[in-house]
Amino acid sequence: MGDSGNHTVREIDTGTGAVRTIAGSPGTNGALDGIGAAATFEGPAALTYDGNGNLYLVDAETIRKLVVATGAVTTIAGQTGVKGNLDAPDGGLSWFNDPGGLTADGAGNLYVADTQNESIRQVSVATGAVTTLAGHYPNQQTTDGIGRYAYFDLPSGVVWDGIGHLYVAEYGGNTIREVDVSTRSVTTIAGVPATFGQADGPGATATFRQPWGIGFDGIGSLFVTELGNDTIREVSVATPSVATLAGTAGAIGSMDGTGPLASFSSPTAVDDDGAGALFVADMGNSTIRKIDASTGVVTTFAGKPASNGSTDGVGSAASFYGPEGLAYDGAGKLFVADRFNNVIREVDTDTGAVTTLAGSGLPGSMNGVGTSASFTFPASPIYDGAGTLYVADSGNATIRKVAVATRLVTTYAGNMRDSGARDGTITTALFGEPWGLAYDNAGTIFVADTGNDTIREIAVATGMVTTLAGKAGSPGHADGIGTAATFDQPRALALDGAGNLYVTDLYNYTIRKIVVATGTVTTLAGTVGVFGSVDGVGTAARFNGPVALVYDGAGNLLVADEGSHAIRKVAIATGAVTTVIGVLGQAGVELGALPASLNMPAGLALTPGGDLFISDFEENAILVAH
């Protein structure tokens, strides 16, 4: 396995579970060829085995070879630090651009899903020669055809079936494609192009959300990891048809269990052992999971996920389970939406004492006082400065109100028995999946209605709900005014005090700006539809899961970029994006002097004194950066 965060290649004995490092040195990154610990890597990712004692792996922009018996590492194609799209008879002259998966055909060829080049590349192991088998940069779309006249939308995973076909997990197009190597013909066998979803059924109507890794069992079934749904799907090639083998869409976690009772967090790679077992790299949990393909039983095979719990206490004696949104009251209290515990927690920032403010811990929609009330996947709290919390209760499609002094919970807006996209009074309006909230201190609550791909506003004085921007049921990325603008899973909101609202547009990988007075929407930073972890200005920057943001009062936004494992800073005036906390692409919490490192930052709250509180979703922890 490629241990990207540690820059090493590890081996797991499936009989004993013993883990050893066979090449690379933990924490030391680079591109040196060599033997064992003398070799260095730059975040090794996808691997394939040729059956003859050799591993091949994607390492940044290169393809490396590792002789398992000796630990000898050599580079056979690509140039370290050089992104591009260039075929060449000499592997050292070729260029790749964020290659994802790779597979070997057993006859001396490797096939690479060259993600940002929108193509499938072929590498001759003997000569290093690189050629483009199918796809054509920069055509980013899902179009069947032959060779360069077939187009891909961010191909990420690829697997060889042993009889002349490649199968490709198409992350951006949400499809599974088949490539006939002899004819270079590309066809779509499952998924609806450019349509997010989690529907099982016939290939032509089944839907995926960001399929990433793909494996083959040798007898007709493909197994697909979905980053967006946190599930493992099975595709029967002969039919073709799609079924969910393990996990439940939207239920992020690390639970072992059978089928839908198990949970994953950003599963990436999957491989079949030839004896009915699948092994899954569960990236967000930093574990290897094992699935019995015949029963769907999931167990944790290697690694230890971050511990979760619901215990009140002081400092490390307290525990959380999926802490998400944060709100600071300005006077030493931090409020936490503890998502999978279905509660709102209160943290005394002076002492570290954690108490449960409201919620029973069981999913539900009951109003009441303290723990007699219930929530279902609360996402974001905001504080109004006068003793009231408003909470986006995403699982109930409502906005809830919590009086902090009395702990009384009531339903403020929306209908717990119905979801939709209806404007109106707070008692008649309907929401899809409300997630992010912002309060302007002048009596308006703004809501990122993720399920409807819209931004809604609530006038507190009149109790009226209206749609500020976006068009319900029409995900996309169009700048414009009001309903002429479109979003794709808007997640978090922040105000700058000058009449502007900022939005993390999750599945567009961008930061958007809305002038509240006019409803005018523009894109401030990020490359539409292209994920990554790249600093830069405006559209040259890339995000990989922007989920939260705050305004710092000095012209900057701080963004929790979950997939990049970092906090990014966006200068509003210029759109310049820099990384201020964490190391781009390096997962895992390391405390100490900045930049330190993070796992999956999910919520942010900034104090008047400049301390930034960060909820780390996978570590089940609240961190503070001074």
C-alpha positions, -999 to +999 in steps of 0.1 A: +000+000+000+011+036-007+011+055+027+009+089+011+010+109+043+042+092+055+058+091+020+063+053+023+053+020+008+040-004+034+033-042+032+006-060+052+007-097+057-030-107+052-025-138+072-011-122+104-020-085+099+017-076+104+027-043+088+062-033+076+077-005+056+095-018+024+106+015+009+108+052+018+114+069+051+084+081+072+081+119+070+109+123+044+096+133+010+115+135-022+121+117-055+153+097-050+157+063-065+174+038-042+169+008-020+145+006+009+147+036+032+172+053+009+145+059-016+122+088-012+086+094-024+063+124-028+030+110-016+029+075-032-007+066-041-021+040-064-002+007-067-004-024-090+014-057-089+027-075-120+027-110-106+065-112-110+076-096-078+073-060-089+051-032-077+044-001-098+031+030-082+019+065-089+042+090-071+032+126-078+038+131-115+058+099-120+055+062-123+079+043-101+089+006-099+096-012-067+112-047-066+095-062-035+123-087-027+151-061-026+132-028-020+149-013-051+130+017-064+135+032-099+115+058-119+103+046-152+082+074-166+073+111-159+093+139-144+091+149-107+076+183-102+066+187-139+029+187-148+020+184-184+007+162-212+035+147-233+039+113-248+075+101-255+094+070-265+117+076-235+097+075-202+120+102-186+108+127-212+071+121-207+048+143-186+017+134-165-008+157-147-021+143-114-022+107-124-047+087-103-049+049-106-029+024-126-031-013-135-008-039-152-019-062-180+007-090-172+022-086-206+046-057-199+022-027-201+009-004-175-022+017-179-026+050-160-057+071-154-041+105-160-067+125-141-061+161-151-051+152-186-085+135-191-069+105-206-058+069-202-021+065-209-001+033-217+034+028-203+058+001-217+076-013-187+105-024-208+112+009-225+093+035-205+076+046-236+044+065-229+015+068-253-021+080-250-045+052-254-078+071-251-090+106-242-079+140-253-068+169-232-083+194-225-117+179-234-134+174-200-166+156-207-181+121-208-183+111-245-179+076-259-158+071-290-125+057-302-091+068-290-086+106-290-123+110-299-134+096-266-135+121-238-132+116-200-141+138-171-114+133-145-106+096-148-093+084-114-092+046-111-084+020-137-083-019-136-075-046-162-099-075-166-074-100-180-091-104-214-084-071-231-105-045-214-099-017-190-125-003-166-123+033-155-138+050-125-146+085-138-146+109-108-158+140-126-184+123-149-198+100-122-196+070-145-178+037-151-163+034-185-150+004-205-120+006-228-113-021-254-075-019-256-072-035-290-097-011-307-093+018-282-131+020-282-146+036-250-181+030-238-200+040-207-214+009-188-228+025-157-238+059-143-255+089-158-229+114-170-225+146-149-253+134-126-246+130-088-266+103-069-266+070-052-292+051-071-287+013-076-302-005-106-295-010-143-262+006-155-279+032-176-300+046-147-277+040-117-259+070-103-227+076-086-211+105-066-174+108-073-163+072-079-125+070-074-110+036-070-120+004-089-111-033-086-121-065-104-127-099-090-118-118-122-153-133-126-174-104-137-178-080-109-162-045-105-160-029-071-160+009-069-151+032-040-171+064-039-155+095-023-188+115-024-211+088-010-185+071+013-197+037+000-185+006-019-205-002-050-206-034-070-210-034-108-220-066-126-203-062-160-225-087-179-258-070-171-246-043-164-261-034-131-251-016-099-257-025-062-243-010-030-222-036-013-213-017+019-218+017+035-247+042+034-245+074+013-240+104+036-232+083+067-195+090+072-178+071+099-156+041+108-182+015+119-176-022+111-208-041+102-227-057+074-236-038+042-254-005+050-245-008+087-209-003+080-195+032+074-164+046+056-148+080+053-134+089+018-126+053+007-101+055-022-085+023-034-100-012-035-084-045-045-096-081-046-075-109-032-089-136-055-105-155-027-136-135-020-122-107+001-118-070-008-093-046+008-102-010+009-080+020+017-103+040+039-084+073+036-104+095+060-100+069+088-064+061+080-073+024+080-074-007+057-109-023+058-117-058+047-150-067+030-164-102+025-177-098-010-203-125-007-218-112+026-209-075+027-194-079+062-169-051+068-141-053+094-111-030+101-081-050+090-052-026+098-048+008+113-067+025+140-094+051+133-097+082+154-117+073+185-152+086+189-176+090+218-200+113+235-185+119+269-185+152+286-154+162+305-124+184+305-098+185+277-089+150+264-113+134+288-142+146+266-151+129+233-169+138+201-182+120+171-180+139+139-178+175+152-187+198+124-198+235+126-186+259+153-199+291+168-182+314+193-202+336+216-175+363+221-173+356+258-154+323+262-180+298+250-177+277+219-207+258+205-201+226+185-225+207+162-215+172+172-230+157+141-230+119+146-239+123+183-269+144+173-262+170+200-250+205+205-220+207+228-206+237+247-169+242+253-154+265+279-124+279+260-107+289+292-108+255+309-115+231+281-146+218+299-171+202+275-208+198+283-238+188+263-261+218+258-290+201+239-299+169+223-306+134+236-280+117+214-306+098+194-317+111+160-351+128+162-369+160+159-383+166+194-385+201+208-378+204+246-353+214+272-317+202+270-313+165+265-351+160+261-348+176+227-334+158+197-316+166+164-307+146+133-273+154+119-270+190+131-245+208+109-239+244+118-247+266+148-246+304+147-248+328+177-269+359+175-250+379+202-281+380+224-282+345+239-297+325+211-282+298+189-297+289+155-288+254+143-290+239+108-307+206+116-298+191+082-314+157+087-347+172+097-346+199+069-352+226+095-336+255+114-338+250+151-335+276+178-317+271+212-320+295+241-286+291+257-296+302+292-326+278+295-314+252+269-349+253+254-350+239+218-377+249+194-382+246+156-376+280+141-381+275+103-390+246+080-411+215+084-397+184+100-422+162+081-414+176+047-385+189+027-386+210-004-377+244-018-407+265-009-403+302+001-428+317+025-432+323+062-410+304+086-439+280+093-447+273+056-413+275+040-395+242+031-357+235+030-338+207+013-308+200+034-298+232+053-262+232+062-243+265+066-257+295+085-246+331+088-261+360+108-256+397+099-265+413+133-292+433+115-318+406+116-311+384+087-302+347+088-286+333+056-289+296+049-268+274+026-295+250+015-272+223+003-299+199-008-315+225-031-282+241-043-295+275-032-288+303-007-318+313+013-324+342+037-347+346+066-358+380+078-361+376+115-384+406+120-410+394+095-404+357+096-402+355+058-380+330+039-368+339+004-342+326-020-313+349-025-294+330-052-293+297-070-320+277-086-335+247-067-330+214-086-305+229-110-269+222-098-242+239-118-217+267-118-230+298-134-222+333-121-251+357-124-279+374-104-303+356-081-318+325-097-296+330-128-267+319-107-262+282-099-243+263-072-234+226-066-237+217-029-231+251-013-219+242+022-207+271+044-213+309+047-195+339+060-202+377+060-176+404+057-196+432+074-198+452+042-228+436+026-210+406+010-217+369+016-191+342+008-199+306+001-179+274-001-193+257-032-183+222-024-186+202-056-175+231-078-144+233-056-147+271-055-153+300-032-182+322-044-191+358-035-227+372-033-235+409-031-265+407-007-282+438-019-283+427-055-280+389-054-250+391-077-229+360-076-192+358-088-165+332-084-137+345-061-112+316-061-108+280-073-110+262-106-146+251-115-150+214-114-113+207-108-102+196-074-067+199-061-044+214-035-027+243-052-021+278-040-024+306-065-045+336-076-082+332-085-089+304-109-052+293-107-059+280-071-075+247-064-094+233-035-102+198-025-133+199-003-139+235+009-164+229+037-161+259+061-150+295+062-147+325+084-140+362+077-109+375+097-119+412+098-089+422+078-099+414+042-093+377+042-113+345+043-100+314+062-112+282+045-113+247+059-102+227+028-111+192+041-096+171+013-064+191+013-061+187+051-054+224+055-066+258+063-063+281+033-064+319+033-081+338+005-073+375+001-107+390-010-092+419-029-070+398-051-083+362-049-049+350-039-050+317-020-022+306+004-020+277+029-017+289+065-022+258+086-014+222+077+006+207+048-013+204+015-021+167+010-007+155+043-033+139+066-028+136+103-028+159+133+006+172+144+005+198+171+031+225+176+044+255+156+025+264+125+019+251+099+015+219+120-008+195+103-045+185+102-066+156+092-101+167+081-108+202+092-146+207+091-156+238+111-141+271+120-147+298+146-125+329+151-123+348+183-119+386+186-084+380+199-074+361+168-075+325+180-089+301+154-109+271+166-109+241+142-132+210+145-113+181+130-141+158+118-121+126+116-100+131+147-131+139+167-113+168+182-114+206+187-081+223+180-070+259+184-045+278+164-030+309+180 
